[in-house]
Amino acid sequence: MRLREIFGTNLRRLRHASGLSQEELAHRAGINRNYVGLLERAANSPTLDTIERLAEELAVDPVQFFEKPSGR
């Protein structure tokens, strides 16, 4: 699994755990909703600034975005 895919999988998992829609997370983080979808589908790579904003809004350590999902 590529790092971009790991990030996208974890972003989706953490967003769902927070009970946020892509639209709500994007609004809170100050980014476009379509961009959140692209990140979750591993169609785009985030900047460090974007990672930091997403982590803040999800109240997680940014490192959690890069942990390999169990069973893979």
Helices and strands as residue ranges (DSSP letters): H 3-18, H 22-29, H 33-40, H 48-58, G 62-66
